[in-house]
Amino acid sequence: MPSATPLDVIIVGAGLAGIGTAYRLQERCPGKTYAILEARDSLGGTWDLFRYPGIRSDSDMFTFGYRFRPWQNPQSLSAGEDILTYLRETAEENGIDRHIRYGHRVTGAGWSSEDRLWTVTVEGSAGNQEVRSRFLYLCTGYYDYDRAHRPEFPGEKDFGGTILHPQFWPDDLDYTGQRIVVVGSGATAMTLVPALAERAAHVTLLQRSPTYVMTLPNRNGIYHFLSGRVPDRWAYRITRWANLGIGMAMFGLSRLFPEGARRLLMSGVARQVGPKVDVARHFNPPYRPWDQRLCLVPDGDLFRVLREERATVVTDHIDRFTPTGIRLRSGLELTADLVVAATGLKVKILGGATISLDGVVVEPTTTMIYKGTLVSGVPNLALAFGYTNASWTLKTDLTATYFCQLLRHMDREGYTTFVPQPEADVEARPFLDLSAGYIQRAKHTLPAQGSRRPWRVYQNYLLDALMTRYGRIRDGVLKFA
């Protein structure tokens, strides 16, 4: 049976976005009741789930951290355990942890036009239950925590070693002195190789095609200079805005001058890996910079282990596994005791929950996203979705702030529901403009964005800030009742 008294807001997911959204709700709408429903037994989302060696942020922490709580570690790309500690402390300091209901896996949510309420179906250790609320905010991220993208390769059963995916790294695995092959070319692979090389006999990075990789000094010079000279909060804010500006400028220049950006990135790699690595073969992707997300490596740790020959990069295709390793299409055989299939994520939109309106299931692919957060035709629903070309948190904080502005407007005007209405002259476009494999595999499951504002997803913090913070709430597209 549903709970007797409906909540004002249900937040689904106690990760980075869920905790940040809860803070904004407490700060800007202090009278609202809310709960965070978390499927797992602890908060942190990604940063609690992933435990593979070397896990760290792939975005600068001074923009990845919350705007309201300074990140005080001078490292720009920080370890996963430090990020998890930061999230736990943020939740505890602000009383957010008292609103989290652990072991509550949301399987469905149904909107009733008659009651003007969401009824959220939850699976838990105590069985199924229902929780009701006026508003529903999905902070579930965009990939599957239970399954990863793991292609099967010919001959795997013949292999005498161990094959595993980093999403499910066992705590008791000892790889000291082993020969390891890491299959993949994304941020996870780039993180694993230098970390594994500390204890392994040798590590080979095996990729089908290259990725753009750039080093980032892991001690932020701006923050280090300001720390102790100005208050910590100001040191954080100045560093955050400086890094944000640098990141936006790099992205914009890469889009305007892709060949120049390509040459700049490749020359940076060549200076660090030494003459024995074929940069043109292994670090020269067939696409333009930022058609896929750029991989950042702190202090060039990946390049260092390649230069010291503790690791090797090979660009080739797998033919089949053999009893002692992997045979490639070129005929080369890689000997391995351990193969880490860093082959990517499996996208799961809305956390896998089924959304329905008056009993009719809503297919995400038939919807369009309004201002990067609200869903066309669906009342009182918001979702958190961060940037693909910058820190995730920058966008999710903007949308949480906008959501609170929306609630306050509704309270002032006496409204109980909102719904973005699709416009006939707006052309539907892919929600994520990335050629990355995990996005292409899932494009048939994602909602759309529109060809113009307020349906356009700009991937630009300043444009989004202007639209969400200073744009009109009543724009004729968002309908109230």
N, C-alpha and C positions, 0 to 999 in steps of 0.2 A: 504493500500500500504506500502511496506517496506520503511524504512528511506533511504534518498538519499545517504548518505555517510556511508558505513559500519564501525562499530567499530572494533578495533583490538580484544578485548576480551569482552564477556558478562559473568558476574558472576551471577549465579542464587542463591539467598538467602543472606540476610543481617544478618546472625547470627554469631556465633563465627568463623566458618571457612571462611565465606564470607568476613568478615572484615579483618581477618588475611591475606587472599589471596590478597585482594586489597592493603594492606600495602606492601606486598612483591612485587607486580607488580609495584607500584609506586617507591619503593626503587631500584629495580634491572632493571626495564625496563621503565624508566621515560618517554620515548617518546611514549609509547603505550596509545591509547585511550581505555577507558573501561566504562562500566555502570554496576551497580548492580541492578538486577530486584528482587523486594521483593513483595510477594503476600499480605502481611499484611500492616498495616498503620504505623508501627514502626519497628525499628531495634531490634535485640536481639535474635530472634528465640526462642528457648526453654525458655530462661530466661525472655522473655517478655510474652510468652504464659502462662506458669504455674504460678498460683497465690495461690496455696493451702497453708495452714498454715505450717510454718517451712521450706519451700522449700530452699534447699541449694545444694552446689556442692556435688557430691559423689566421687570426686577425689581431691587430694591435690592441693590447689590453686597455689602453687609455681611451679608446672609442668602444671597445667591447664591454668594458665595465659600465655600471649604471651612472647616469648623469647625476643622480642624487646621492651617490655614495662613492667617494674617491677611491680609486685603485692606487694603493700606496707602495706597491712593489715596483722598483725601477725597471724590471724586466718587461720588455714589450710583448714577447711571446712566452707566456707563462705555462708552467706545468699544470696538468689537469687537476692534481690534488690541491694546488693553491687556488684554482678557480672554484673547486667544490667547497673549500673552506670559506671563501669569500661569499658564496651563495648561502651557506648555512648561517654565517654570521649576520648577513643582511636579513634573513628571515627571522632569526632569533631577536636581533636588536629592535625590530619593528613589530614584533608580535605576530608576524605573518604565519609562523610555524604552528600557532594555535588554531589556525583556520584550515590546516591541511588534513584531509581525510585519506589516509594511506590505504592501500589495498582496495581502492575503488576504481575498477576498470569500467569506463563508460562504453557501453555497446550501442546505445541509441539515444536519440533525443527527438521528442515529438512536440510540435507547437500546436496548441489549441486556440483557434480564433475565438471560440466562445468564452474560454477562461482567460485568454490573453496571458498564457503561461507556457513555459517549457516544462515538460516532464522528462527527466533524464533517467534512463535505465542503467543501473550499475550492477556489475558482478563483483562479489567479494567473498571473503571467507565465511561470512554469515549468510551467504546465499544472495539471491537477487533482491534489489530494492529499487525504489524510485524516489527521486529528489526533484522538487519543483522550484522554479525560479522565474522571475520576470525577464531576465536577460541571460544569455549564454555567451561565454567568451572562450573560444578554443585556442589554447596555447600548447598544442600538441606537437609542434614542429612539423616536419614533412617526411620523415622516414620511419620505417618499421623497426621497432626495438626487438621484435621476436625473430625476424628473418632478415637476412642480408642477401645482396646479389652475389650469388656463388655459382658460376657456370661449372658444369661437369666436363672434365677433360678426359680424352681417351687414355686408357691404361692406368687410371688412378689406383685400381685394386692391385696392380702389380707392384706399386711403389712400397718399398720396405720402410720408409720413414714416416713422419707425421705431417698431415696436412691440416691446417686450421685457418679460420677467418678471424681477423683481429677484433671484430665485434664480440666474439665469444672467447676471449683469451683466458686460458685457465690460470688460476693463481699459483699453482704448484709446478708450472712448467720450468724446467731447467735446461737452457740451451747453451750452457757454457761449453766452448770448444767445438760446437757443431758448425757444419756448413749449411748455410741458410740461403734459400732463394725467396725473395719477396716479389710476388707477381702483382704488378700494378704501377700506376704512374701518377696517382693523385696525392693529396696532402697526407693521407695516412701512410702511404708507402714512403714518402719523403721523410716523415717523422720516424718511422720504424728503422730505416736503414742505419742512420748514425747511432741510434740507441742500441740496436742489436749488435753492432760492430764492437761495442765496448767489451762484450764477453764472448762473442762467437769467434770461431776460427776464421771464417770469411763470410761476407754477405754479398749476394748478387741481386741487384735490382733489375728485374726482367720486365720490360715494358713493350707493348705492341707498338706504341707511338709515343713520341716525347711530349713533355709538358713544359710550359714556361716556368722557370724557377728563378727566384731572386733572393739574395741574402738581405737580411735586416739586422742592424745592430741590436743586440738583445738588451743593452743597457741604454735606456732612452736619455740622450744627452740633454734635451730640453728640460725634462723633469729633474734630472740629476743636478743641473745647474740651478734651477729654481728652488729645489728642496732646501729648506733652511734659510733661504733669503726672503721668501714670501710665505704666507700661511699655506698649509697643505692643500686646502680647498682651491685656492687660486692657482697653485702650482699644477694641480690636476686639471683645472678648467683650461688654463693656457695651453698645456700640453695636449689636451683633448682637441681643442680647436686647431692647433697647429697641425696635428697628425691628420685630422679630418680634412683640412685644406690641402695638405700634401697628397693624401690619397685621392681626393677628387680631381686634383690637377693631373696626377699620373694617369688616372683612368681616362680623363678627357683628352689628354695629349696622345695617349695610346690609340684612342678611337680616331683622332684627326690625322695622326701620322703613324700608321701601323708599321710601316717598314722601318722607320727610324726607331720606333720602340723595340722592334724585333732585334735590330742591330745592337741597340744599347743593352738589352737583356743578355744577348749571346756573348757580347764582349765582356760583360761582368762575370759570366760563368767561366769564360776562357781564362781570365786572369786568376781565377781561384782553383780550378781543377788541375792545372798544369798541362804540359804538352802531351801526356800519354792518353788523355781522354779525347775522343773525337766529338767535339762540341757540335759540329754541323750535323752529325748523325743522331746524337743522343739528347740534344737540348734545343732542337729546331723544329717545333711543331708545324704541321701543315696548315694550321688555322692562324688567324690574326690574334695578337695579344688581347685578352679579355673576352674572346669568344667563349672561352672557358675560364674558370677562376684561376688566378695566378697563385702558384705555390710559393710561400715564404719560408725561408730556412734561417733560424737565428744564428748570427755570427758565422754563417757559411758552414755549419756543422756537416751537412751532406757533402759539400765540396771538399772538406778537409779529409774525410775518410776515403773519398775517391782518390785524392792526391796522395795520401799515405798508403794506398793500395790495400787497405783493410776492407774495402768494398769495391765492387765493379758494377758498371751499368751495361746492360745488353739490350739492344732493341731488335726484337725478332718475334716470331709467332711460335706458340707451342704446337708441336706435332703430336706428341704423346708423352705420357709418363713412362718411365722404365723402372726396373727394380732399384736402381741406384740414383735416380734423379729425373731430369726432364730432357727429352730430345727436342730440338728446335727444327723448324722447317729448313733452315740453312744446313742442317746436319750436325751442328754443334750440340754436344750433350753437357748439361750442367749437373754436376754431382751435388747431391743434397741429402742432409739428414732431416731437415725441416723445411717445409714449403709453407709460406704464409700467403694466402690468397687475399691480398688487399684489393679485391676486385669491385668494390663499391657498395653503395647503399641500395636499399629497396625502398622506393617512395611509398608512403601510405598517407594519403591526404585525410584530414579531419581525425587523425588517430585511429582510423578504421571504423569510426562510429557511423551509424545510419541516421541521417537527418530526414525528418518527415514533417509535412504540413497537413494537419487535419487528416492524418492517416495516409497521405500520398508521399511516397519516397522522393526526395530531391536528389537528382543526379548532379554531382558537382560540375560535370562538363557542360551542363546546360545553363550554368550561372555565370555571372560576370562580377568582378570584384570592384567595389566602389571605394575610392580613396585608399586603396591598398588594404582594406580591412573589413568592410561590410559586404554582405552577399546579396546580389540582386534577387528581388522577389521573396526574400526570407526575412520575416520580422525579428527584430531584437536579437540578432546574431552578429557576432564579430569574430574575426580570427586574427591571430598574430602571425605575421610572416615577415621575416627580416630581409635584409639586402643580400644579393648574391655578389655584389662588387665592393662591399664594405662590411663593417661589423654588423652582425645580426641585430644587436641590441639597439643600435641607432634608430632603426625603423620601428621595432616593437615598442620602444618608449614613445615615439611620436604617435603611434596608433592608440596606445593606452591613454595618453593625454587627451587625444581627440575624443575617445570614447567617454571619458569623464566629462568633457565639455558638453557632449551630446546629452548625457544623463542630467546634467544641471539645467540645460535648456529645457528639457522635457518637464522637469519638476517646476520650473518657473511658469511654463505655459499650460501645465495641467495635462500633458500628453502621457499616454501609457505605452504606445507602440510607435516604432519607426520601421520603415521598409524602403530600401532603394529601388526605384522603379526603372527597369531597362528603357532605354531610348532607342527608337527605331532607326535613327540616323547614325548610331554609333557602331562602327565595325568591330567585330570580335577579333582579337589577336592573341597569340600564345601568352600565357601569364608570365612565363619565365623565358627570356630571350637568351638562352645559353645552349651551346651545342654539346655540353657534357653528357656522357652516356647515361647517367642515372636520370637526367631530365628527359632525354629523348625516349628512354624506355617507358617513362610514366606520363608522357604528354597526353595520352588518351584518357587519363584519369583526372586531369587538372582542370580547374575553372579557367575562364578567360579573363583577359583585361581588355579595355576598350581602346579605340583609336584616338580619343581625346579625353581631357579632364572632364569630370572627376573620375573617369573609369581608367585612366591611363596610369600605369605603374612606371614611374620615371627612373627608379634606381638612382635618385639624386637627393641627398639629404636636404639641401637648401630649398629645392622646389617643393619637396614633400612637407618640409616644415612650414613654408608659407601657406600651402594649401590646407594643412590640417590645423595649424594653430590660428591662422588669421583669415582663413576662408569663411564664407558665410555658412552657418549651419543650415539655414533655410534657403536652399539654392534652387528649389523647384523640382529637383530630382529625388531628394529624400522626402518621403511622404510621412506625415504624422497623423495619429488618430487618438 
